[in-house]
Amino acid sequence: MQTMSWKERYSVGVEEIDRQHRGLLDIMNQITNSFVKKDDWQATSAIINSLIHYAYNHLATEERYMMEAEYPELSLHIELHIAFMRKVFLLSEEYKQHGLALQKEILAYLANWYSSHVLEADRKYMSSMEKKGIK
């Protein structure tokens, strides 16, 4: 199980969003490290819960910026955020019941979501942000 590191290609050109994306990576890496150390499910669940709370706040911030930028695909992007929150919450609940059996599924989902969401979905709003001078 490997941790993920920030890459400049993850930047969306908005300082606050980039900072929060780094924060998401940090929490995801804490989850990975907790699995590697074989922490008990309660310790890992607490980190997963912190991811849920952090992601909720981050996604709200991102949506606020998209509204300000008048991003035309805002509603579609919000649907992606809702799907992510549902999935992470579901995985969190399943982890409480099944523990170690879900480690690989959780890490694979988070890594795939992060890379695809930031590199594909988030990059789509960059031109709207630039047009409005949002940095």
PEZIMO-V261937 format. One record per backbone hydrogen bond with DSSP energy under -1.0 kcal/mol. NH is the residue of the N-H (numbers start at 1). CO is the residue of the C=O. E is the energy in kcal/mol with one decimal. If there is no record, write none. Layout:
nh: <NH;NH>
co: <CO;CO>
e: <E;E>
This chain:
nh: <10;11;15;18;19;20;21;22;23;24;25;26;27;28;29;30;31;32;33;34;35;36;37;39;44;45;46;47;48;49;50;51;52;53;54;55;56;57;58;59;60;61;62;63;64;65;66;67;68;69;70;71;74;77;78;79;80;81;82;83;84;85;86;87;88;89;90;91;92;93;94;95;96;98;99;101;102;103;106;107;108;109;110;111;112;113;114;115;116;117;118;119;120;122;125;126;129;130;131;132;133;134>
co: <7;8;135;14;15;16;17;18;19;20;21;22;23;24;25;26;27;28;29;30;31;32;33;34;40;41;42;43;44;45;46;47;48;49;50;51;52;53;54;55;56;57;58;59;60;61;62;63;64;65;67;66;71;73;74;75;76;77;78;79;80;81;82;83;84;85;86;87;88;89;90;91;92;94;95;98;99;100;102;103;104;105;106;107;108;109;110;111;112;113;114;115;116;117;122;123;125;126;127;128;130;129>
e: <-2.5;-1.8;-3.1;-2.8;-2.5;-2.3;-2.6;-2.1;-1.9;-2.4;-2.1;-2.4;-2.2;-2.6;-2.6;-1.8;-2.1;-2.2;-2.8;-2.2;-2.1;-2.5;-2.5;-2.5;-1.9;-2.9;-1.9;-1.4;-2.6;-2.6;-1.8;-2.0;-2.2;-2.3;-2.7;-3.2;-2.2;-2.0;-2.8;-3.2;-1.9;-2.1;-2.8;-2.4;-2.0;-2.2;-2.3;-2.3;-2.3;-2.2;-1.2;-2.7;-1.4;-2.2;-2.7;-1.8;-1.5;-1.9;-2.6;-2.3;-2.1;-2.6;-2.5;-2.3;-2.7;-2.4;-2.7;-2.9;-2.3;-2.3;-2.6;-2.5;-1.7;-3.0;-2.6;-1.5;-2.3;-1.5;-2.8;-2.6;-2.7;-2.4;-2.6;-2.6;-2.6;-3.0;-2.8;-2.3;-2.6;-3.3;-2.4;-2.1;-1.7;-3.2;-1.2;-1.0;-2.1;-2.6;-2.4;-1.3;-1.3;-2.7>
